[in-house]
Structures are given as structure tokens and as C-alpha cells.
Amino acid sequence: MNDKGPLVSQLEEKMRKAFNPLSLEIINESHLHAGHQPGFDGGGESHIRVRMVADHFNGMSRVNIHRAVNQICAEEIAAGLHALAIDVKGTE
């Protein structure tokens, strides 16, 4: 289920602006986590996966790539984004 809700759209716009990716896929995986917390039915946009390839990340360590992506998502994380899976790499 790839729900392109407002959060997914917002993150897509931010990633495109910040990293100019060659490929980008932002996936709402919230439905996969239904029942993991009391009262959570898997709705909404609480669990997001980012898959991206961009020249921007060439030569960067995995830790620094994750820091860069987390920095772009800081506002969303502070607002309640529960989980952010990062599958990101450079082109080299």
C-alpha cells in the first residue's frame, strides 16, 4: 500500500529540493505496523521508507547520509513521524 498522503508528498518535495535525486521513492509503510502498539490500526503516515539515489551522497559515509536525510525530515519527526527507514545511496 503506497498511500501518497500529505506527509509523503511533503517529504518528496523536500528530498527533491535538497538532494536532486536521480531516483526517489517515498513509501508509507504504516499499514505494515498495525497492532504493534496498543490502539494503532496502521492508518495515517507514521512509518515512512525513503529510497533514493543521488549524486549528493557520493563519498559520504552511511552515518552522514542518514544524518543528512534526518536533518531534512527533522520537522516531520518532531511533529510525530514515528519511524523513518532510509535506503539511500550515491551514484558511485
C-alpha positions as CSV (number, residue, x, y, z in Angstrom):
1,M,0.0,0.0,0.0
2,N,1.7,3.2,-1.1
3,D,-0.5,5.9,0.2
4,K,0.6,9.2,-1.2
5,G,-0.8,11.3,1.6
6,P,0.2,14.8,2.6
7,L,3.3,13.8,4.6
8,V,4.6,11.6,1.7
9,S,4.1,14.4,-0.7
10,Q,5.8,16.9,1.6
11,L,8.8,14.7,2.1
12,E,9.1,14.0,-1.6
13,E,9.2,17.7,-2.3
14,K,11.8,18.4,0.4
15,M,14.0,15.5,-0.8
16,R,13.8,16.6,-4.4
17,K,14.8,20.2,-3.5
18,A,17.6,19.2,-1.1
19,F,19.2,16.3,-3.0
20,N,18.1,16.5,-6.6
21,P,17.9,12.7,-6.8
22,L,18.2,10.5,-9.9
23,S,15.5,8.2,-8.3
24,L,13.3,8.8,-5.3
25,E,10.5,6.6,-3.8
26,I,8.8,7.6,-0.5
27,I,6.6,4.8,0.8
28,N,4.0,4.9,3.5
29,E,4.5,1.6,5.4
30,S,2.3,2.4,8.3
31,H,-0.2,-0.4,7.4
32,L,2.6,-2.9,7.9
33,H,2.8,-1.9,11.6
34,A,-0.8,-2.3,12.6
35,G,-1.2,-3.8,16.0
36,H,2.5,-3.1,17.0
37,Q,1.3,-0.5,19.5
38,P,-1.9,-0.6,21.5
39,G,-4.7,1.1,19.5
40,F,-2.6,1.6,16.3
41,D,-4.6,0.4,13.3
42,G,-1.9,1.1,10.7
43,G,-3.7,4.2,9.4
44,G,-2.0,7.6,8.8
45,E,1.6,8.3,7.9
46,S,3.6,7.2,10.9
47,H,6.1,4.8,9.3
48,I,7.9,6.1,6.1
49,R,10.6,4.5,4.0
50,V,12.8,6.7,1.8
51,R,14.5,5.0,-1.2
52,M,16.8,7.4,-3.1
53,V,19.8,7.6,-5.3
54,A,21.6,10.9,-5.7
55,D,25.0,12.3,-6.7
56,H,24.7,14.4,-3.5
57,F,25.6,11.3,-1.4
58,N,28.8,10.3,-3.4
59,G,31.7,9.9,-1.0
60,M,29.5,10.1,2.1
61,S,29.5,7.5,4.9
62,R,26.3,5.7,5.7
63,V,26.1,7.7,9.0
64,N,26.5,11.0,7.2
65,I,23.8,10.0,4.6
66,H,21.4,9.2,7.4
67,R,22.2,12.4,9.2
68,A,21.5,14.4,6.0
69,V,18.2,12.7,5.4
70,N,17.2,13.0,9.1
71,Q,18.0,16.7,9.1
72,I,15.6,17.2,6.1
73,C,12.9,15.3,8.0
74,A,13.5,16.9,11.4
75,E,10.3,18.9,11.3
76,E,8.2,15.9,10.5
77,I,10.0,13.8,13.1
78,A,9.4,16.5,15.7
79,A,5.7,16.6,14.7
80,G,5.3,12.8,15.3
81,L,6.7,10.8,12.5
82,H,7.3,7.6,14.4
83,A,9.7,5.7,12.1
84,L,11.9,6.6,9.1
85,A,13.6,3.8,7.2
86,I,16.4,5.2,5.0
87,D,17.6,3.2,1.9
88,V,19.7,5.9,0.3
89,K,23.0,5.8,-1.7
90,G,25.1,7.8,-4.0
91,T,25.6,7.1,-7.7
92,E,29.2,5.9,-7.4
